Amino acid sequence: MLALSTSCRYFLYGSPTDMRFGINSLSGLVRNKLGTDPMNGDVFIFIGKRSNQVRLLQWDGDGFALYIKKLERGTFERPLLAGTAITSAQLTLLLQGVRLESVRYRRRYTPLKRA
């Protein structure tokens, strides 16, 4: 079962994806285009050409899980990212239909990383 948490990493595939693709084709995109092992437990996000469908692919320990959400009306935002990684909070907002560009985060404490 998919649970969006900060302990997991999320990666958005940048190009529109053919929503006829199943687990094998999507895991091939992860391996060949993103250069990542699809069996590492990360969640990979694919948005369709019309932006009305999203697919989440995750290795669940003993097999792949594919989660699909198709909107009856409206579209998903394709966020502009520097890389492919997004946070669980951004994914939650994306799935709920919130514009990520208009979101403003309040300042929070972040511990210093020591080298």
PDB file as gemmi writes it, atoms N, CA and C in Angstrom:
CRYST1    1.000    1.000    1.000  90.00  90.00  90.00 P 1                      
ATOM      1  N   MET A   1       0.839  -1.175   0.000  1.00  0.00           N  
ATOM      2  CA  MET A   1       0.000   0.000   0.000  1.00  0.00           C  
ATOM      3  C   MET A   1       0.884   1.239   0.000  1.00  0.00           C  
ATOM      4  N   LEU A   2       0.500   2.223  -0.736  1.00  0.00           N  
ATOM      5  CA  LEU A   2       1.277   3.452  -0.845  1.00  0.00           C  
ATOM      6  C   LEU A   2       0.917   4.390   0.299  1.00  0.00           C  
ATOM      7  N   ALA A   3       1.928   4.813   1.005  1.00  0.00           N  
ATOM      8  CA  ALA A   3       1.755   5.818   2.049  1.00  0.00           C  
ATOM      9  C   ALA A   3       2.790   6.905   1.784  1.00  0.00           C  
ATOM     10  N   LEU A   4       2.323   8.122   1.545  1.00  0.00           N  
ATOM     11  CA  LEU A   4       3.246   9.216   1.259  1.00  0.00           C  
ATOM     12  C   LEU A   4       3.886   9.669   2.561  1.00  0.00           C  
ATOM     13  N   SER A   5       5.202   9.507   2.652  1.00  0.00           N  
ATOM     14  CA  SER A   5       5.908   9.896   3.866  1.00  0.00           C  
ATOM     15  C   SER A   5       7.241  10.521   3.502  1.00  0.00           C  
ATOM     16  N   THR A   6       7.823  11.205   4.450  1.00  0.00           N  
ATOM     17  CA  THR A   6       9.111  11.849   4.213  1.00  0.00           C  
ATOM     18  C   THR A   6      10.256  10.842   4.197  1.00  0.00           C  
ATOM     19  N   SER A   7      10.009   9.614   4.605  1.00  0.00           N  
ATOM     20  CA  SER A   7      11.068   8.608   4.621  1.00  0.00           C  
ATOM     21  C   SER A   7      11.310   7.990   3.249  1.00  0.00           C  
ATOM     22  N   CYS A   8      10.449   8.281   2.299  1.00  0.00           N  
ATOM     23  CA  CYS A   8      10.582   7.738   0.953  1.00  0.00           C  
ATOM     24  C   CYS A   8      11.010   8.845  -0.007  1.00  0.00           C  
ATOM     25  N   ARG A   9      11.666   8.452  -1.103  1.00  0.00           N  
ATOM     26  CA  ARG A   9      12.058   9.433  -2.120  1.00  0.00           C  
ATOM     27  C   ARG A   9      11.098   9.336  -3.303  1.00  0.00           C  
ATOM     28  N   TYR A  10      10.828  10.497  -3.928  1.00  0.00           N  
ATOM     29  CA  TYR A  10       9.873  10.588  -5.025  1.00  0.00           C  
ATOM     30  C   TYR A  10      10.546  11.236  -6.218  1.00  0.00           C  
ATOM     31  N   PHE A  11      10.356  10.645  -7.397  1.00  0.00           N  
ATOM     32  CA  PHE A  11      10.974  11.157  -8.610  1.00  0.00           C  
ATOM     33  C   PHE A  11       9.924  11.297  -9.700  1.00  0.00           C  
ATOM     34  N   LEU A  12       9.881  12.475 -10.302  1.00  0.00           N  
ATOM     35  CA  LEU A  12       8.929  12.767 -11.366  1.00  0.00           C  
ATOM     36  C   LEU A  12       9.606  12.587 -12.714  1.00  0.00           C  
ATOM     37  N   TYR A  13       9.013  11.768 -13.571  1.00  0.00           N  
ATOM     38  CA  TYR A  13       9.504  11.604 -14.935  1.00  0.00           C  
ATOM     39  C   TYR A  13       9.093  12.850 -15.694  1.00  0.00           C  
ATOM     40  N   GLY A  14      10.043  13.569 -16.289  1.00  0.00           N  
ATOM     41  CA  GLY A  14       9.810  14.889 -16.841  1.00  0.00           C  
ATOM     42  C   GLY A  14       8.987  14.960 -18.105  1.00  0.00           C  
ATOM     43  N   SER A  15       8.982  13.927 -18.928  1.00  0.00           N  
ATOM     44  CA  SER A  15       8.271  13.966 -20.207  1.00  0.00           C  
ATOM     45  C   SER A  15       6.868  13.377 -20.059  1.00  0.00           C  
ATOM     46  N   PRO A  16       5.933  13.822 -20.915  1.00  0.00           N  
ATOM     47  CA  PRO A  16       4.609  13.181 -20.919  1.00  0.00           C  
ATOM     48  C   PRO A  16       4.754  11.698 -21.241  1.00  0.00           C  
ATOM     49  N   THR A  17       3.992  10.877 -20.533  1.00  0.00           N  
ATOM     50  CA  THR A  17       4.116   9.426 -20.648  1.00  0.00           C  
ATOM     51  C   THR A  17       2.857   8.839 -21.263  1.00  0.00           C  
ATOM     52  N   ASP A  18       3.035   7.816 -22.074  1.00  0.00           N  
ATOM     53  CA  ASP A  18       1.915   7.081 -22.647  1.00  0.00           C  
ATOM     54  C   ASP A  18       1.231   6.317 -21.515  1.00  0.00           C  
ATOM     55  N   MET A  19      -0.025   6.633 -21.243  1.00  0.00           N  
ATOM     56  CA  MET A  19      -0.722   6.025 -20.115  1.00  0.00           C  
ATOM     57  C   MET A  19      -1.205   4.603 -20.411  1.00  0.00           C  
ATOM     58  N   ARG A  20      -0.868   4.079 -21.584  1.00  0.00           N  
ATOM     59  CA  ARG A  20      -1.115   2.665 -21.850  1.00  0.00           C  
ATOM     60  C   ARG A  20       0.014   1.808 -21.285  1.00  0.00           C  
ATOM     61  N   PHE A  21       1.112   2.444 -20.901  1.00  0.00           N  
ATOM     62  CA  PHE A  21       2.255   1.722 -20.354  1.00  0.00           C  
ATOM     63  C   PHE A  21       1.877   1.049 -19.038  1.00  0.00           C  
ATOM     64  N   GLY A  22       2.352  -0.166 -18.892  1.00  0.00           N  
ATOM     65  CA  GLY A  22       2.153  -0.910 -17.657  1.00  0.00           C  
ATOM     66  C   GLY A  22       3.430  -0.926 -16.832  1.00  0.00           C  
ATOM     67  N   ILE A  23       3.493  -1.850 -15.919  1.00  0.00           N  
ATOM     68  CA  ILE A  23       4.613  -1.941 -14.985  1.00  0.00           C  
ATOM     69  C   ILE A  23       5.938  -2.157 -15.716  1.00  0.00           C  
ATOM     70  N   ASN A  24       5.971  -3.069 -16.678  1.00  0.00           N  
ATOM     71  CA  ASN A  24       7.224  -3.369 -17.371  1.00  0.00           C  
ATOM     72  C   ASN A  24       7.749  -2.170 -18.148  1.00  0.00           C  
ATOM     73  N   SER A  25       6.870  -1.482 -18.872  1.00  0.00           N  
ATOM     74  CA  SER A  25       7.303  -0.325 -19.661  1.00  0.00           C  
ATOM     75  C   SER A  25       7.732   0.832 -18.761  1.00  0.00           C  
ATOM     76  N   LEU A  26       6.987   1.066 -17.696  1.00  0.00           N  
ATOM     77  CA  LEU A  26       7.339   2.163 -16.780  1.00  0.00           C  
ATOM     78  C   LEU A  26       8.653   1.874 -16.054  1.00  0.00           C  
ATOM     79  N   SER A  27       8.860   0.630 -15.631  1.00  0.00           N  
ATOM     80  CA  SER A  27      10.128   0.301 -14.971  1.00  0.00           C  
ATOM     81  C   SER A  27      11.282   0.400 -15.975  1.00  0.00           C  
ATOM     82  N   GLY A  28      11.011   0.132 -17.253  1.00  0.00           N  
ATOM     83  CA  GLY A  28      12.025   0.331 -18.285  1.00  0.00           C  
ATOM     84  C   GLY A  28      12.387   1.794 -18.456  1.00  0.00           C  
ATOM     85  N   LEU A  29      11.397   2.695 -18.387  1.00  0.00           N  
ATOM     86  CA  LEU A  29      11.673   4.132 -18.441  1.00  0.00           C  
ATOM     87  C   LEU A  29      12.547   4.564 -17.269  1.00  0.00           C  
ATOM     88  N   VAL A  30      12.238   4.032 -16.093  1.00  0.00           N  
ATOM     89  CA  VAL A  30      13.022   4.389 -14.899  1.00  0.00           C  
ATOM     90  C   VAL A  30      14.472   3.947 -15.087  1.00  0.00           C  
ATOM     91  N   ARG A  31      14.653   2.723 -15.539  1.00  0.00           N  
ATOM     92  CA  ARG A  31      16.005   2.178 -15.696  1.00  0.00           C  
ATOM     93  C   ARG A  31      16.771   2.874 -16.821  1.00  0.00           C  
ATOM     94  N   ASN A  32      16.137   3.065 -17.980  1.00  0.00           N  
ATOM     95  CA  ASN A  32      16.839   3.561 -19.165  1.00  0.00           C  
ATOM     96  C   ASN A  32      16.907   5.080 -19.255  1.00  0.00           C  
ATOM     97  N   LYS A  33      15.850   5.775 -18.865  1.00  0.00           N  
ATOM     98  CA  LYS A  33      15.818   7.241 -19.008  1.00  0.00           C  
ATOM     99  C   LYS A  33      16.255   7.970 -17.746  1.00  0.00           C  
ATOM    100  N   LEU A  34      15.843   7.470 -16.582  1.00  0.00           N  
ATOM    101  CA  LEU A  34      16.246   8.115 -15.330  1.00  0.00           C  
ATOM    102  C   LEU A  34      17.557   7.554 -14.796  1.00  0.00           C  
ATOM    103  N   GLY A  35      17.970   6.396 -15.295  1.00  0.00           N  
ATOM    104  CA  GLY A  35      19.227   5.795 -14.869  1.00  0.00           C  
ATOM    105  C   GLY A  35      19.209   5.324 -13.431  1.00  0.00           C  
ATOM    106  N   THR A  36      18.058   4.881 -12.973  1.00  0.00           N  
ATOM    107  CA  THR A  36      17.886   4.453 -11.585  1.00  0.00           C  
ATOM    108  C   THR A  36      17.313   3.044 -11.558  1.00  0.00           C  
ATOM    109  N   ASP A  37      17.616   2.319 -10.506  1.00  0.00           N  
ATOM    110  CA  ASP A  37      17.061   0.985 -10.329  1.00  0.00           C  
ATOM    111  C   ASP A  37      15.618   1.109  -9.847  1.00  0.00           C  
ATOM    112  N   PRO A  38      14.631   0.623 -10.610  1.00  0.00           N  
ATOM    113  CA  PRO A  38      13.239   0.751 -10.182  1.00  0.00           C  
ATOM    114  C   PRO A  38      12.884  -0.120  -8.983  1.00  0.00           C  
ATOM    115  N   MET A  39      13.791  -1.020  -8.598  1.00  0.00           N  
ATOM    116  CA  MET A  39      13.513  -1.920  -7.481  1.00  0.00           C  
ATOM    117  C   MET A  39      14.125  -1.433  -6.167  1.00  0.00           C  
ATOM    118  N   ASN A  40      14.457  -0.136  -6.091  1.00  0.00           N  
ATOM    119  CA  ASN A  40      15.084   0.380  -4.869  1.00  0.00           C  
ATOM    120  C   ASN A  40      14.074   0.905  -3.845  1.00  0.00           C  
ATOM    121  N   GLY A  41      12.782   0.841  -4.132  1.00  0.00           N  
ATOM    122  CA  GLY A  41      11.768   1.261  -3.171  1.00  0.00           C  
ATOM    123  C   GLY A  41      11.300   2.694  -3.335  1.00  0.00           C  
ATOM    124  N   ASP A  42      11.946   3.467  -4.207  1.00  0.00           N  
ATOM    125  CA  ASP A  42      11.505   4.840  -4.459  1.00  0.00           C  
ATOM    126  C   ASP A  42      10.200   4.831  -5.237  1.00  0.00           C  
ATOM    127  N   VAL A  43       9.495   5.960  -5.196  1.00  0.00           N  
ATOM    128  CA  VAL A  43       8.244   6.112  -5.940  1.00  0.00           C  
ATOM    129  C   VAL A  43       8.543   6.946  -7.186  1.00  0.00           C  
ATOM    130  N   PHE A  44       8.116   6.443  -8.343  1.00  0.00           N  
ATOM    131  CA  PHE A  44       8.332   7.131  -9.603  1.00  0.00           C  
ATOM    132  C   PHE A  44       6.982   7.584 -10.140  1.00  0.00           C  
ATOM    133  N   ILE A  45       6.912   8.868 -10.505  1.00  0.00           N  
ATOM    134  CA  ILE A  45       5.651   9.503 -10.881  1.00  0.00           C  
ATOM    135  C   ILE A  45       5.668   9.799 -12.375  1.00  0.00           C  
ATOM    136  N   PHE A  46       4.589   9.418 -13.045  1.00  0.00           N  
ATOM    137  CA  PHE A  46       4.442   9.637 -14.480  1.00  0.00           C  
ATOM    138  C   PHE A  46       3.124  10.354 -14.725  1.00  0.00           C  
ATOM    139  N   ILE A  47       3.159  11.419 -15.518  1.00  0.00           N  
ATOM    140  CA  ILE A  47       1.954  12.164 -15.866  1.00  0.00           C  
ATOM    141  C   ILE A  47       1.723  11.993 -17.364  1.00  0.00           C  
ATOM    142  N   GLY A  48       0.468  11.750 -17.735  1.00  0.00           N  
ATOM    143  CA  GLY A  48       0.116  11.510 -19.132  1.00  0.00           C  
ATOM    144  C   GLY A  48       0.188  12.756 -19.995  1.00  0.00           C  
ATOM    145  N   LYS A  49       0.067  12.540 -21.289  1.00  0.00           N  
ATOM    146  CA  LYS A  49       0.162  13.625 -22.267  1.00  0.00           C  
ATOM    147  C   LYS A  49      -0.931  14.667 -22.053  1.00  0.00           C  
ATOM    148  N   ARG A  50      -2.140  14.222 -21.761  1.00  0.00           N  
ATOM    149  CA  ARG A  50      -3.257  15.151 -21.515  1.00  0.00           C  
ATOM    150  C   ARG A  50      -3.250  15.720 -20.103  1.00  0.00           C  
ATOM    151  N   SER A  51      -2.362  15.242 -19.265  1.00  0.00           N  
ATOM    152  CA  SER A  51      -2.209  15.669 -17.865  1.00  0.00           C  
ATOM    153  C   SER A  51      -3.440  15.395 -17.017  1.00  0.00           C  
ATOM    154  N   ASN A  52      -4.272  14.447 -17.438  1.00  0.00           N  
ATOM    155  CA  ASN A  52      -5.439  14.106 -16.622  1.00  0.00           C  
ATOM    156  C   ASN A  52      -5.271  12.762 -15.915  1.00  0.00           C  
ATOM    157  N   GLN A  53      -4.098  12.166 -16.053  1.00  0.00           N  
ATOM    158  CA  GLN A  53      -3.838  10.888 -15.409  1.00  0.00           C  
ATOM    159  C   GLN A  53      -2.412  10.857 -14.870  1.00  0.00           C  
ATOM    160  N   VAL A  54      -2.268  10.267 -13.697  1.00  0.00           N  
ATOM    161  CA  VAL A  54      -0.957  10.111 -13.087  1.00  0.00           C  
ATOM    162  C   VAL A  54      -0.809   8.651 -12.665  1.00  0.00           C  
ATOM    163  N   ARG A  55       0.401   8.141 -12.819  1.00  0.00           N  
ATOM    164  CA  ARG A  55       0.721   6.776 -12.388  1.00  0.00           C  
ATOM    165  C   ARG A  55       1.926   6.831 -11.467  1.00  0.00           C  
ATOM    166  N   LEU A  56       1.842   6.086 -10.384  1.00  0.00           N  
ATOM    167  CA  LEU A  56       2.930   5.988  -9.412  1.00  0.00           C  
ATOM    168  C   LEU A  56       3.401   4.541  -9.398  1.00  0.00           C  
ATOM    169  N   LEU A  57       4.683   4.347  -9.589  1.00  0.00           N  
ATOM    170  CA  LEU A  57       5.279   3.014  -9.613  1.00  0.00           C  
ATOM    171  C   LEU A  57       6.220   2.874  -8.428  1.00  0.00           C  
ATOM    172  N   GLN A  58       6.068   1.768  -7.685  1.00  0.00           N  
ATOM    173  CA  GLN A  58       6.936   1.533  -6.526  1.00  0.00           C  
ATOM    174  C   GLN A  58       7.187   0.043  -6.377  1.00  0.00           C  
ATOM    175  N   TRP A  59       8.426  -0.299  -6.080  1.00  0.00           N  
ATOM    176  CA  TRP A  59       8.774  -1.671  -5.719  1.00  0.00           C  
ATOM    177  C   TRP A  59       8.345  -1.868  -4.280  1.00  0.00           C  
ATOM    178  N   ASP A  60       7.550  -2.904  -4.035  1.00  0.00           N  
ATOM    179  CA  ASP A  60       6.934  -3.102  -2.721  1.00  0.00           C  
ATOM    180  C   ASP A  60       7.559  -4.262  -1.956  1.00  0.00           C  
ATOM    181  N   GLY A  61       8.824  -4.542  -2.214  1.00  0.00           N  
ATOM    182  CA  GLY A  61       9.507  -5.605  -1.481  1.00  0.00           C  
ATOM    183  C   GLY A  61       9.482  -6.939  -2.202  1.00  0.00           C  
ATOM    184  N   ASP A  62       8.319  -7.349  -2.697  1.00  0.00           N  
ATOM    185  CA  ASP A  62       8.227  -8.619  -3.402  1.00  0.00           C  
ATOM    186  C   ASP A  62       7.571  -8.483  -4.779  1.00  0.00           C  
ATOM    187  N   GLY A  63       7.344  -7.258  -5.205  1.00  0.00           N  
ATOM    188  CA  GLY A  63       6.761  -7.013  -6.518  1.00  0.00           C  
ATOM    189  C   GLY A  63       6.479  -5.526  -6.703  1.00  0.00           C  
ATOM    190  N   PHE A  64       6.144  -5.159  -7.920  1.00  0.00           N  
ATOM    191  CA  PHE A  64       5.828  -3.765  -8.214  1.00  0.00           C  
ATOM    192  C   PHE A  64       4.374  -3.470  -7.873  1.00  0.00           C  
ATOM    193  N   ALA A  65       4.144  -2.253  -7.413  1.00  0.00           N  
ATOM    194  CA  ALA A  65       2.789  -1.747  -7.206  1.00  0.00           C  
ATOM    195  C   ALA A  65       2.612  -0.554  -8.140  1.00  0.00           C  
ATOM    196  N   LEU A  66       1.492  -0.510  -8.829  1.00  0.00           N  
ATOM    197  CA  LEU A  66       1.184   0.576  -9.748  1.00  0.00           C  
ATOM    198  C   LEU A  66      -0.109   1.228  -9.288  1.00  0.00           C  
ATOM    199  N   TYR A  67      -0.019   2.513  -8.973  1.00  0.00           N  
ATOM    200  CA  TYR A  67      -1.169   3.287  -8.524  1.00  0.00           C  
ATOM    201  C   TYR A  67      -1.550   4.263  -9.625  1.00  0.00           C  
ATOM    202  N   ILE A  68      -2.844   4.315  -9.933  1.00  0.00           N  
ATOM    203  CA  ILE A  68      -3.323   5.157 -11.029  1.00  0.00           C  
ATOM    204  C   ILE A  68      -4.404   6.086 -10.506  1.00  0.00           C  
ATOM    205  N   LYS A  69      -4.321   7.352 -10.901  1.00  0.00           N  
ATOM    206  CA  LYS A  69      -5.397   8.303 -10.621  1.00  0.00           C  
ATOM    207  C   LYS A  69      -5.715   9.008 -11.922  1.00  0.00           C  
ATOM    208  N   LYS A  70      -6.980   8.901 -12.344  1.00  0.00           N  
ATOM    209  CA  LYS A  70      -7.436   9.553 -13.565  1.00  0.00           C  
ATOM    210  C   LYS A  70      -8.543  10.527 -13.184  1.00  0.00           C  
ATOM    211  N   LEU A  71      -8.369  11.777 -13.599  1.00  0.00           N  
ATOM    212  CA  LEU A  71      -9.342  12.811 -13.270  1.00  0.00           C  
ATOM    213  C   LEU A  71     -10.507  12.785 -14.257  1.00  0.00           C  
ATOM    214  N   GLU A  72     -11.698  12.969 -13.749  1.00  0.00           N  
ATOM    215  CA  GLU A  72     -12.876  13.101 -14.605  1.00  0.00           C  
ATOM    216  C   GLU A  72     -12.911  14.475 -15.260  1.00  0.00           C  
ATOM    217  N   ARG A  73     -12.419  15.483 -14.538  1.00  0.00           N  
ATOM    218  CA  ARG A  73     -12.369  16.842 -15.064  1.00  0.00           C  
ATOM    219  C   ARG A  73     -11.134  17.514 -14.484  1.00  0.00           C  
ATOM    220  N   GLY A  74     -10.483  18.341 -15.274  1.00  0.00           N  
ATOM    221  CA  GLY A  74      -9.294  19.045 -14.814  1.00  0.00           C  
ATOM    222  C   GLY A  74      -8.022  18.309 -15.191  1.00  0.00           C  
ATOM    223  N   THR A  75      -6.902  18.881 -14.766  1.00  0.00           N  
ATOM    224  CA  THR A  75      -5.597  18.310 -15.094  1.00  0.00           C  
ATOM    225  C   THR A  75      -4.671  18.371 -13.891  1.00  0.00           C  
ATOM    226  N   PHE A  76      -3.622  17.577 -13.970  1.00  0.00           N  
ATOM    227  CA  PHE A  76      -2.550  17.634 -12.985  1.00  0.00           C  
ATOM    228  C   PHE A  76      -1.521  18.642 -13.474  1.00  0.00           C  
ATOM    229  N   GLU A  77      -0.917  19.353 -12.538  1.00  0.00           N  
ATOM    230  CA  GLU A  77       0.147  20.294 -12.902  1.00  0.00           C  
ATOM    231  C   GLU A  77       1.433  19.523 -13.140  1.00  0.00           C  
ATOM    232  N   ARG A  78       2.131  19.882 -14.195  1.00  0.00           N  
ATOM    233  CA  ARG A  78       3.455  19.317 -14.441  1.00  0.00           C  
ATOM    234  C   ARG A  78       4.451  20.332 -13.879  1.00  0.00           C  
ATOM    235  N   PRO A  79       4.963  20.105 -12.656  1.00  0.00           N  
ATOM    236  CA  PRO A  79       5.811  21.107 -12.013  1.00  0.00           C  
ATOM    237  C   PRO A  79       7.143  21.311 -12.730  1.00  0.00           C  
ATOM    238  N   LEU A  80       7.647  22.528 -12.656  1.00  0.00           N  
ATOM    239  CA  LEU A  80       8.966  22.844 -13.191  1.00  0.00           C  
ATOM    240  C   LEU A  80       9.984  22.571 -12.092  1.00  0.00           C  
ATOM    241  N   LEU A  81      10.853  21.619 -12.335  1.00  0.00           N  
ATOM    242  CA  LEU A  81      11.833  21.215 -11.332  1.00  0.00           C  
ATOM    243  C   LEU A  81      13.237  21.343 -11.901  1.00  0.00           C  
ATOM    244  N   ALA A  82      14.192  21.591 -11.016  1.00  0.00           N  
ATOM    245  CA  ALA A  82      15.589  21.627 -11.439  1.00  0.00           C  
ATOM    246  C   ALA A  82      16.074  20.218 -11.772  1.00  0.00           C  
ATOM    247  N   GLY A  83      15.607  19.238 -11.009  1.00  0.00           N  
ATOM    248  CA  GLY A  83      15.974  17.840 -11.247  1.00  0.00           C  
ATOM    249  C   GLY A  83      14.713  17.016 -11.388  1.00  0.00           C  
ATOM    250  N   THR A  84      14.742  15.789 -10.895  1.00  0.00           N  
ATOM    251  CA  THR A  84      13.561  14.930 -10.971  1.00  0.00           C  
ATOM    252  C   THR A  84      12.941  14.676  -9.605  1.00  0.00           C  
ATOM    253  N   ALA A  85      13.629  15.033  -8.524  1.00  0.00           N  
ATOM    254  CA  ALA A  85      13.148  14.732  -7.180  1.00  0.00           C  
ATOM    255  C   ALA A  85      12.095  15.736  -6.732  1.00  0.00           C  
ATOM    256  N   ILE A  86      11.042  15.215  -6.095  1.00  0.00           N  
ATOM    257  CA  ILE A  86      10.056  16.069  -5.441  1.00  0.00           C  
ATOM    258  C   ILE A  86       9.830  15.528  -4.037  1.00  0.00           C  
ATOM    259  N   THR A  87       9.215  16.320  -3.184  1.00  0.00           N  
ATOM    260  CA  THR A  87       8.964  15.901  -1.809  1.00  0.00           C  
ATOM    261  C   THR A  87       7.585  15.259  -1.701  1.00  0.00           C  
ATOM    262  N   SER A  88       7.353  14.580  -0.587  1.00  0.00           N  
ATOM    263  CA  SER A  88       6.041  13.970  -0.370  1.00  0.00           C  
ATOM    264  C   SER A  88       4.968  15.052  -0.258  1.00  0.00           C  
ATOM    265  N   ALA A  89       5.321  16.214   0.300  1.00  0.00           N  
ATOM    266  CA  ALA A  89       4.362  17.317   0.401  1.00  0.00           C  
ATOM    267  C   ALA A  89       3.987  17.837  -0.978  1.00  0.00           C  
ATOM    268  N   GLN A  90       4.977  17.976  -1.873  1.00  0.00           N  
ATOM    269  CA  GLN A  90       4.696  18.428  -3.231  1.00  0.00           C  
ATOM    270  C   GLN A  90       3.830  17.417  -3.978  1.00  0.00           C  
ATOM    271  N   LEU A  91       4.092  16.134  -3.790  1.00  0.00           N  
ATOM    272  CA  LEU A  91       3.287  15.103  -4.439  1.00  0.00           C  
ATOM    273  C   LEU A  91       1.849  15.143  -3.926  1.00  0.00           C  
ATOM    274  N   THR A  92       1.671  15.315  -2.639  1.00  0.00           N  
ATOM    275  CA  THR A  92       0.326  15.413  -2.070  1.00  0.00           C  
ATOM    276  C   THR A  92      -0.426  16.589  -2.672  1.00  0.00           C  
ATOM    277  N   LEU A  93       0.238  17.738  -2.769  1.00  0.00           N  
ATOM    278  CA  LEU A  93      -0.395  18.920  -3.356  1.00  0.00           C  
ATOM    279  C   LEU A  93      -0.711  18.698  -4.831  1.00  0.00           C  
ATOM    280  N   LEU A  94       0.198  18.052  -5.552  1.00  0.00           N  
ATOM    281  CA  LEU A  94      -0.018  17.760  -6.963  1.00  0.00           C  
ATOM    282  C   LEU A  94      -1.252  16.883  -7.150  1.00  0.00           C  
ATOM    283  N   LEU A  95      -1.391  15.841  -6.312  1.00  0.00           N  
ATOM    284  CA  LEU A  95      -2.530  14.928  -6.415  1.00  0.00           C  
ATOM    285  C   LEU A  95      -3.840  15.597  -6.025  1.00  0.00           C  
ATOM    286  N   GLN A  96      -3.773  16.621  -5.166  1.00  0.00           N  
ATOM    287  CA  GLN A  96      -4.973  17.336  -4.730  1.00  0.00           C  
ATOM    288  C   GLN A  96      -5.347  18.474  -5.669  1.00  0.00           C  
ATOM    289  N   GLY A  97      -4.506  18.785  -6.633  1.00  0.00           N  
ATOM    290  CA  GLY A  97      -4.820  19.816  -7.608  1.00  0.00           C  
ATOM    291  C   GLY A  97      -4.380  21.214  -7.216  1.00  0.00           C  
ATOM    292  N   VAL A  98      -3.470  21.338  -6.276  1.00  0.00           N  
ATOM    293  CA  VAL A  98      -2.981  22.641  -5.842  1.00  0.00           C  
ATOM    294  C   VAL A  98      -1.844  23.076  -6.769  1.00  0.00           C  
ATOM    295  N   ARG A  99      -1.841  24.348  -7.185  1.00  0.00           N  
ATOM    296  CA  ARG A  99      -0.753  24.871  -8.016  1.00  0.00           C  
ATOM    297  C   ARG A  99       0.494  24.993  -7.154  1.00  0.00           C  
ATOM    298  N   LEU A 100       1.533  24.316  -7.536  1.00  0.00           N  
ATOM    299  CA  LEU A 100       2.760  24.312  -6.736  1.00  0.00           C  
ATOM    300  C   LEU A 100       3.470  25.656  -6.775  1.00  0.00           C  
ATOM    301  N   GLU A 101       3.309  26.422  -7.857  1.00  0.00           N  
ATOM    302  CA  GLU A 101       3.963  27.726  -7.944  1.00  0.00           C  
ATOM    303  C   GLU A 101       3.378  28.728  -6.960  1.00  0.00           C  
ATOM    304  N   SER A 102       2.107  28.552  -6.590  1.00  0.00           N  
ATOM    305  CA  SER A 102       1.468  29.510  -5.687  1.00  0.00           C  
ATOM    306  C   SER A 102       1.634  29.143  -4.216  1.00  0.00           C  
ATOM    307  N   VAL A 103       2.199  27.981  -3.939  1.00  0.00           N  
ATOM    308  CA  VAL A 103       2.390  27.541  -2.561  1.00  0.00           C  
ATOM    309  C   VAL A 103       3.568  28.285  -1.956  1.00  0.00           C  
ATOM    310  N   ARG A 104       3.366  28.802  -0.764  1.00  0.00           N  
ATOM    311  CA  ARG A 104       4.457  29.457  -0.029  1.00  0.00           C  
ATOM    312  C   ARG A 104       4.648  28.711   1.282  1.00  0.00           C  
ATOM    313  N   TYR A 105       5.851  28.271   1.525  1.00  0.00           N  
ATOM    314  CA  TYR A 105       6.155  27.533   2.738  1.00  0.00           C  
ATOM    315  C   TYR A 105       6.657  28.486   3.810  1.00  0.00           C  
ATOM    316  N   ARG A 106       6.228  28.263   5.040  1.00  0.00           N  
ATOM    317  CA  ARG A 106       6.730  29.050   6.164  1.00  0.00           C  
ATOM    318  C   ARG A 106       8.090  28.504   6.584  1.00  0.00           C  
ATOM    319  N   ARG A 107       8.875  29.369   7.158  1.00  0.00           N  
ATOM    320  CA  ARG A 107      10.212  28.984   7.582  1.00  0.00           C  
ATOM    321  C   ARG A 107      10.131  27.975   8.726  1.00  0.00           C  
ATOM    322  N   ARG A 108      10.953  26.959   8.654  1.00  0.00           N  
ATOM    323  CA  ARG A 108      11.024  25.918   9.681  1.00  0.00           C  
ATOM    324  C   ARG A 108      12.480  25.693  10.058  1.00  0.00           C  
ATOM    325  N   TYR A 109      12.661  25.083  11.213  1.00  0.00           N  
ATOM    326  CA  TYR A 109      13.994  24.746  11.688  1.00  0.00           C  
ATOM    327  C   TYR A 109      14.550  23.605  10.853  1.00  0.00           C  
ATOM    328  N   THR A 110      15.780  23.735  10.427  1.00  0.00           N  
ATOM    329  CA  THR A 110      16.498  22.653   9.772  1.00  0.00           C  
ATOM    330  C   THR A 110      17.875  22.541  10.423  1.00  0.00           C  
ATOM    331  N   PRO A 111      18.213  21.356  10.900  1.00  0.00           N  
ATOM    332  CA  PRO A 111      19.504  21.190  11.571  1.00  0.00           C  
ATOM    333  C   PRO A 111      20.653  21.371  10.588  1.00  0.00           C  
ATOM    334  N   LEU A 112      21.771  21.879  11.087  1.00  0.00           N  
ATOM    335  CA  LEU A 112      22.956  22.067  10.271  1.00  0.00           C  
ATOM    336  C   LEU A 112      23.590  20.716   9.981  1.00  0.00           C  
ATOM    337  N   LYS A 113      24.022  20.536   8.744  1.00  0.00           N  
ATOM    338  CA  LYS A 113      24.717  19.305   8.376  1.00  0.00           C  
ATOM    339  C   LYS A 113      26.205  19.521   8.601  1.00  0.00           C  
ATOM    340  N   ARG A 114      26.808  18.633   9.329  1.00  0.00           N  
ATOM    341  CA  ARG A 114      28.248  18.751   9.620  1.00  0.00           C  
ATOM    342  C   ARG A 114      29.024  17.839   8.698  1.00  0.00           C  
ATOM    343  N   ALA A 115      30.094  18.362   8.204  1.00  0.00           N  
ATOM    344  CA  ALA A 115      30.938  17.581   7.288  1.00  0.00           C  
ATOM    345  C   ALA A 115      31.915  16.718   8.006  1.00  0.00           C  
TER     346      ALA A 115                                                      
END                                                                             
